[in-house]
């Protein structure tokens, strides 16, 4: 559980990926999420960002110390 009270935030939809041709290669020029629905606590994204910024959550916390 987090400070906001809900344990999850679920987002569902489709990604639209825009591509541009550069010579022989394709490059992604944009990505848009077309939201179908969401449920739960949207504030969880802010909680997660604060944990990562503090080095106490996500991939930042899982990485070994590289000194």
PLY file of the C-alpha trace (Angstrom):
ply
format ascii 1.0
element vertex 67
property float x
property float y
property float z
element edge 66
property int vertex1
property int vertex2
end_header
0.00 0.00 0.00
1.18 3.56 -0.67
0.42 6.88 1.03
-2.53 7.52 -1.29
-4.31 4.32 -0.24
-4.53 2.29 -3.46
-2.13 -0.50 -4.28
-2.29 -0.34 -8.10
-2.74 1.90 -11.12
-3.72 0.15 -14.34
-3.63 1.86 -17.73
-4.88 0.21 -20.93
-4.78 1.41 -24.49
-2.89 1.33 -27.76
0.44 2.86 -28.68
0.69 4.68 -31.99
4.30 4.76 -33.18
5.31 7.30 -35.83
8.26 6.33 -38.01
10.50 8.35 -40.32
12.78 6.97 -42.97
16.47 7.97 -42.67
18.44 6.45 -45.54
18.16 2.69 -45.19
16.87 2.85 -41.62
13.61 3.67 -39.89
13.60 5.87 -36.79
10.88 6.44 -34.23
9.73 10.06 -34.44
6.91 9.85 -31.92
4.98 7.58 -29.60
1.43 8.31 -28.43
-0.69 6.27 -26.02
-4.36 6.24 -26.95
-5.91 5.65 -23.57
-8.82 3.20 -23.47
-9.32 3.24 -19.69
-7.55 3.51 -16.38
-8.37 2.43 -12.86
-6.74 2.72 -9.49
-4.59 5.51 -8.13
-2.95 7.82 -10.69
-0.87 9.37 -7.89
1.23 6.17 -7.80
3.30 7.57 -10.70
4.40 10.50 -8.51
5.16 8.17 -5.59
7.35 6.05 -7.89
9.20 9.09 -9.30
9.99 10.29 -5.78
11.34 6.86 -4.81
13.57 6.71 -7.88
14.81 10.29 -7.30
15.72 9.30 -3.75
17.48 6.16 -5.01
15.11 3.92 -3.09
13.00 2.39 -5.81
12.84 0.97 -9.28
15.83 0.09 -11.39
17.99 2.72 -9.69
17.80 0.87 -6.38
18.32 -2.51 -8.05
21.60 -1.58 -9.74
24.87 -2.46 -8.00
27.02 0.38 -6.72
29.46 1.33 -9.50
32.33 3.11 -7.82
0 1
1 2
2 3
3 4
4 5
5 6
6 7
7 8
8 9
9 10
10 11
11 12
12 13
13 14
14 15
15 16
16 17
17 18
18 19
19 20
20 21
21 22
22 23
23 24
24 25
25 26
26 27
27 28
28 29
29 30
30 31
31 32
32 33
33 34
34 35
35 36
36 37
37 38
38 39
39 40
40 41
41 42
42 43
43 44
44 45
45 46
46 47
47 48
48 49
49 50
50 51
51 52
52 53
53 54
54 55
55 56
56 57
57 58
58 59
59 60
60 61
61 62
62 63
63 64
64 65
65 66
